[in-house]
């Protein structure tokens, strides 16, 4: 394991026992994610991409193999505030203001008040929501709510940001905008990002590494290191390099018999 | 203004039905009186009248109808008689007492200390009886709410309680409260407990249930994602409760409280009925029925309704303020 390895999975297996018999959610997953990488997980429903992310976050217990986060078990990593998690829905508390929502993890982790205020200001600037401190979630658009939830995940300075289809519920125009902002955020903060999506353009546009997965059993069919430059304007999506990567992702999905039914 | 019209329409319909019912309800009494007074009625004897249908009697003796409406001790009083009875025993009483106080000591008359005190202490006063019912209602509501919240927390956090308490809570509400109220009073009396508490316990018996049901639903309302979010922060069980479950449950709690406080009032009145209580709205209902004073019964019923409406409105006001402060009202 090299110095800058952040997440390392070896022979990772997860079997859910259900009434219809065991379900192989993850089968023999090997993956290494290095510091500062932007890794997308793409695949159809049931391919285990979200499950893998939840294993990293210690929200699921693998039934076999090994998984380390910052060289620790996922449980230890969580206690060391290794990651911030962004869910599919913003999940802001309606009874708290935006600032109050961002303070939630800070209160739980025991930061003092002055520090809480400072961090709220910092992350709201980072996600371009300056001045929205005292607004309630319902006063914000869907895209702004999701940005607030990213700010909440950034507030306690975790090195890893785990994002589970964070823009899945948003329309395409808002999504493009947020993708652009997310890349800028990533460039400024140098976080390691794990990003689940089922949009091929989104995965190719954002990632330095794309993990293609397929279902039954959930497994990795291809890992693509993106040849695209770090600087990515939105119109990079019309270049031949971009289309070539997108094509390879599509081939990977097809190879996993993702569309056989 | 827009909400006033439908309310007034409903009130008008109820009043119309009420007036329409007064004559027929009191007709036999009025006919009886007319027969004994020697008036010319068909059929002529009370026995024959008893065997004749009400509609037939009304059609044959139209001139008795005015007497049915003006009957002295009616089976169904007219609405204005009830209003007058309520006024006489509340504000009217206050006015009388004030004048009496005025006459007794012209120089040291103080309406607040003297007049109002008499209204509250006067045994005829509906305000006195309403307070005799309200005090145990409020105490019972407090006990019931506290107990309901504790049970709900237990049910949500403890699997054994989840499986064992809920069926008993439901079963408890199927027992007729009239059946156990006297037993509770007698048992507590034997233990030397009298006064406010026995009534309160019966009232809390009715009010804890809606709180349990609403609170369990409210505490369970956060979704899997909300709970996962707190797990990613390694939040403790207490933090999960205070920061997520409790705030989520508040809208449910207030709905339950409105049902609970109305149930608490009913519980207190029911507790007064079979136990020979001397004071309270339930006691007024009981003595009214002993002595055939229907006006007194109706006045007590309306007073109970006014109290219940005021209590529910009060909870609603607290609800609006609390939820607005929590940003849950748009």
HADDOCK unambig.tbl for C-alpha pairs under 7 A between the chains (distance, minus, plus):
assign (segid A and resid 57 and name CA) (segid B and resid 232 and name CA) 6.88 0.50 0.50
assign (segid A and resid 78 and name CA) (segid B and resid 232 and name CA) 6.70 0.50 0.50
assign (segid A and resid 79 and name CA) (segid B and resid 234 and name CA) 6.36 0.50 0.50
assign (segid A and resid 91 and name CA) (segid B and resid 226 and name CA) 6.49 0.50 0.50
assign (segid A and resid 94 and name CA) (segid B and resid 327 and name CA) 6.83 0.50 0.50
assign (segid A and resid 94 and name CA) (segid B and resid 328 and name CA) 6.43 0.50 0.50
assign (segid A and resid 95 and name CA) (segid B and resid 326 and name CA) 4.74 0.50 0.50
assign (segid A and resid 95 and name CA) (segid B and resid 327 and name CA) 5.07 0.50 0.50
assign (segid A and resid 95 and name CA) (segid B and resid 328 and name CA) 5.72 0.50 0.50
assign (segid A and resid 96 and name CA) (segid B and resid 326 and name CA) 6.93 0.50 0.50
assign (segid A and resid 105 and name CA) (segid B and resid 233 and name CA) 6.16 0.50 0.50
assign (segid A and resid 108 and name CA) (segid B and resid 235 and name CA) 6.18 0.50 0.50
assign (segid A and resid 136 and name CA) (segid B and resid 327 and name CA) 6.80 0.50 0.50
